[in-house]
């Protein structure tokens, strides 16, 4: 074995010593690491914002309270509709809306302490007629 082969075998057997990077290469590597860290932080922040927006939208669209089949308002007694006014206002006369009421005003609340109404002598309560269904239609109370 000549000198070159011995030297080559020795280089292959020993651990290579780490060669330090030059300062310009070190700065480029550090800048690349900082850029990747910023990109990861921005991606993480964008993911958090999107997750928060998605949860907020889901909570806004989620139905509030139980969903039962209930009427929107209590049923009102059946009355005949009031006749509509047939006259039109004269030209040049302005039509204004009725005065607004204060929010604490309740038009049908009794002003005196509540008492049970007493029937006057000689009056009878209005008669109610039972509703009958045709023979071919099923009853609303029958379930099956």
C-alpha positions, 0 to 999 in steps of 0.5 A, a space after each residue: 500500500 502506498 502513502 495515498 491508499 493509507 491516507 485514504 483508508 485512514 480518512 474513511 475510518 475516522 469520524 469526520 470533524 464537523 466543519 463550521 459554516 461560514 458566517 454568511 451561511 449561518 445567517 441564511 440558515 437562521 433567516 430560513 428557520 425564522 421564516 418557517 417559525 413565522 409561517 407556522 405561527 401564522 398558520 396556527 393563528 389562522 386556524 384558531 381564528 377559523 375555528 372560532 368563527 366556525 363555532 360562533 356561526 354554529 352557535 348562532 345558527 343553533 336553535 335556541 331552546 326546545 323546538 316544540 310544536 307550539 302556537 306562536 301566540 295564544 289563540 284569540 276568540 273568534 270574532 267577526 272582522 270589523 268593517 273596513 272604512 269605505 270613505 277615502 280622505 278628501 284631497 289635501 287632508 293628511 292622514 296621521 297615525 294614531 298617537 303611540 302609547 307608552 310601553 307601560 300602558 295596558 289597554 285591557 288591564 283592570 284598574 281596580 282590584 280584581 273581583 269575580 264578575 257577578 251575573 245580573 238578574 235575568 241574563 244568561 251566558 251565551 250558548 255554545 253549540 258543540 262542533 260536530 264532524 262529518 261522519 267520513 272524517 276522523 276525529 282530531 282527538 283520535 290518534 292511531 
